């Protein structure tokens, strides 16, 4: 991964490149963290790096399913609504029985599946708007797969920004030095790879 999405020759590949770039941000922001650090909530927010990685996985899963099944709805979730709501709330929390390595592995699998769906689906296909989600609009019948891809880019970029702030609150590490370390960029006078502070390695 470079410091910007790769150039692309057409609309679909542009969407894919920007989507992949935002997906990869979560691997950079988690670079070098322990499970304890990934679970930490050091800012005024209740968000943690681990919780944001879980949410990035879950939100991709739901939107990729909507896009893949367009113009139909995905198969309904048969579980009681209370169980579904509990799972949604759990997306934002890294539990004591979860490891950062496992969360990143699940994210990697979902990233691949998300890119596959948006590489294959008709961008103009209608994605029906569910009526049981209170923050979804009531005055339109459907989005397009194209719109869903753009929304997912927006969703991931917003949460990658949250993760940047949480990470900087943990150890003052910032995006470019973490990207340089994760991707092993050549060092220059401008960019140095992130390294653990003395005495913490």
C-alpha positions as CSV (number, residue, x, y, z in Angstrom):
1,X,0.0,0.0,0.0
2,X,1.3,3.5,-0.9
3,X,0.4,6.7,0.8
4,X,-2.6,7.3,-1.5
5,X,-4.9,5.0,-3.5
6,X,-3.5,3.8,-6.8
7,X,-4.6,5.5,-10.0
8,X,-7.3,3.6,-11.9
9,X,-8.6,3.5,-15.4
10,X,-12.3,3.4,-14.8
11,X,-15.0,4.1,-12.2
12,X,-15.2,0.6,-10.7
13,X,-11.5,0.2,-10.2
14,X,-11.4,3.7,-8.6
15,X,-14.0,2.6,-6.1
16,X,-12.0,-0.6,-5.4
17,X,-8.8,1.3,-4.9
18,X,-10.3,3.8,-2.5
19,X,-12.1,1.1,-0.7
20,X,-9.0,-1.0,-0.3
21,X,-7.0,2.0,0.9
22,X,-9.5,2.6,3.7
23,X,-9.6,-1.1,4.6
24,X,-5.8,-1.1,5.0
25,X,-5.8,1.9,7.3
26,X,-6.9,-0.4,10.1
27,X,-3.8,-2.6,9.8
28,X,-1.5,0.4,9.9
29,X,-3.2,2.0,13.0
30,X,-3.0,-1.3,14.8
31,X,0.7,-1.8,14.0
32,X,2.8,-2.7,17.0
33,X,0.0,-2.7,19.5
34,X,-0.4,-5.3,22.3
35,X,-3.8,-6.8,23.0
36,X,-4.0,-4.5,26.1
37,X,-3.3,-1.4,24.1
38,X,-5.8,-2.4,21.4
39,X,-8.5,-2.8,24.1
40,X,-7.7,0.5,25.7
41,X,-10.0,3.6,25.6
42,X,-7.5,6.4,26.2
43,X,-9.5,9.3,24.8
44,X,-12.8,10.8,26.0
45,X,-14.6,8.3,23.7
46,X,-15.4,4.8,24.6
47,X,-13.9,3.6,21.3
48,X,-10.8,1.4,21.2
49,X,-8.6,0.2,18.3
50,X,-9.9,-3.3,18.7
51,X,-13.5,-2.2,18.8
52,X,-13.1,-0.1,15.7
53,X,-11.6,-3.0,13.8
54,X,-14.5,-5.2,14.8
55,X,-17.0,-2.6,13.6
56,X,-15.1,-2.1,10.3
57,X,-15.5,-5.9,9.8
58,X,-19.2,-5.9,10.7
59,X,-20.2,-2.8,8.7
60,X,-18.5,-4.2,5.6
61,X,-20.3,-7.5,6.1
62,X,-23.7,-5.9,6.2
63,X,-23.2,-3.6,3.2
64,X,-21.5,-6.3,1.1
65,X,-24.4,-8.5,1.7
66,X,-26.9,-5.8,0.6
67,X,-24.9,-5.2,-2.5
68,X,-24.4,-8.9,-3.4
69,X,-28.2,-9.6,-3.1
70,X,-29.4,-6.5,-4.9
71,X,-32.0,-6.0,-6.1
72,X,-33.4,-8.3,-3.4
73,X,-32.9,-8.0,0.4
74,X,-30.3,-10.3,2.0
75,X,-31.8,-13.3,3.7
76,X,-33.4,-12.1,7.0
77,X,-31.6,-12.7,10.3
78,X,-33.8,-15.3,12.2
79,X,-32.5,-14.3,15.6
80,X,-34.5,-12.3,18.1
81,X,-34.0,-8.5,17.7
82,X,-32.5,-8.4,21.2
83,X,-29.8,-10.8,20.2
84,X,-29.1,-8.8,17.0
85,X,-28.9,-5.5,19.0
86,X,-26.5,-7.1,21.5
87,X,-24.2,-8.3,18.6
88,X,-24.3,-4.8,17.1
89,X,-23.3,-3.2,20.5
90,X,-20.5,-5.8,20.9
91,X,-19.0,-4.7,17.6
92,X,-17.6,-1.6,19.3
93,X,-15.9,-3.4,22.2
94,X,-12.8,-5.6,22.2
95,X,-13.6,-8.2,24.9
96,X,-11.0,-9.8,27.2
97,X,-11.4,-13.1,25.4
98,X,-10.5,-11.5,22.0
99,X,-7.0,-11.0,20.5
100,X,-5.9,-8.3,18.2
101,X,-4.4,-10.9,15.8
102,X,-7.7,-12.7,15.6
103,X,-9.6,-9.4,14.9
104,X,-7.2,-8.4,12.2
105,X,-7.5,-11.9,10.6
106,X,-11.3,-11.6,10.5
107,X,-11.0,-8.1,9.0
108,X,-8.6,-9.4,6.3
109,X,-11.1,-12.1,5.3
110,X,-14.0,-9.6,5.2
111,X,-11.9,-7.1,3.2
112,X,-11.3,-9.7,0.5
113,X,-15.0,-10.6,0.4
114,X,-16.1,-7.0,0.2
115,X,-13.7,-6.2,-2.7
116,X,-15.0,-9.3,-4.5
117,X,-18.6,-8.2,-4.2
118,X,-18.0,-4.7,-5.5
119,X,-15.7,-6.0,-8.3
120,X,-18.5,-8.3,-9.6
121,X,-21.8,-6.6,-9.0
122,X,-23.6,-4.3,-11.4
123,X,-22.9,-0.8,-10.0
124,X,-26.4,0.3,-11.1
125,X,-28.2,-2.5,-9.4
126,X,-30.9,-1.3,-6.9
127,X,-30.1,-1.9,-3.2
128,X,-33.4,-1.7,-1.4
129,X,-33.7,0.5,1.7
130,X,-34.7,-1.4,4.8
131,X,-37.6,0.1,6.6
132,X,-36.7,-1.2,10.1
133,X,-33.5,0.9,10.5
134,X,-34.5,4.2,12.1
135,X,-31.6,6.2,10.6
136,X,-32.2,5.1,7.0
137,X,-34.3,7.4,4.8
138,X,-38.0,7.0,4.5
139,X,-38.5,8.9,1.2
140,X,-36.5,6.7,-1.2
141,X,-37.0,3.1,-2.2
142,X,-33.4,2.0,-3.0
143,X,-29.8,3.0,-3.4
144,X,-27.4,1.7,-6.0
145,X,-24.5,-0.7,-5.6
146,X,-22.3,2.3,-6.6
147,X,-23.8,4.4,-3.8
148,X,-23.3,1.5,-1.3
149,X,-19.6,1.4,-2.3
150,X,-19.2,5.1,-1.8
151,X,-21.0,4.9,1.6
152,X,-18.7,2.1,2.7
153,X,-15.7,4.2,1.8
154,X,-17.1,7.1,3.8
155,X,-17.9,4.8,6.7
156,X,-14.5,3.2,6.9
157,X,-12.7,6.6,6.4
158,X,-14.7,8.1,9.3
159,X,-13.8,5.2,11.6
160,X,-10.2,5.2,10.5
161,X,-10.0,8.8,11.6
162,X,-11.4,7.8,15.0
163,X,-8.8,5.1,15.2
164,X,-6.0,7.6,14.4
165,X,-7.0,9.7,17.3
166,X,-7.3,6.7,19.7
167,X,-3.8,5.5,18.5
168,X,-2.2,8.9,19.0
169,X,-3.7,9.0,22.5
170,X,-2.1,5.6,23.3
171,X,1.5,6.3,22.3
172,X,1.5,9.4,20.1
173,X,2.0,7.4,16.9
174,X,0.6,9.0,13.8
175,X,-0.6,7.7,10.5
176,X,2.3,8.1,8.1
177,X,4.9,6.6,10.4
178,X,2.6,3.7,11.1
179,X,2.0,3.2,7.4
180,X,5.7,3.3,6.8
181,X,6.3,0.7,9.5
182,X,3.5,-1.6,8.4
183,X,4.4,-1.4,4.7
184,X,8.2,-1.1,5.2
185,X,8.6,2.1,3.3
186,X,12.1,3.3,2.6
187,X,13.0,5.9,5.2
188,X,13.7,9.5,4.2
189,X,14.3,12.8,5.9
190,X,10.5,13.3,5.8
191,X,9.2,9.9,6.9
192,X,10.6,7.5,9.5
193,X,9.1,4.2,10.3
194,X,7.3,4.0,13.7
195,X,9.3,2.2,16.4
196,X,8.4,1.4,20.0
197,X,9.6,3.9,22.5
198,X,12.8,3.0,24.3
199,X,12.0,0.6,27.1
200,X,8.7,-0.6,25.7
201,X,9.9,-3.2,23.2
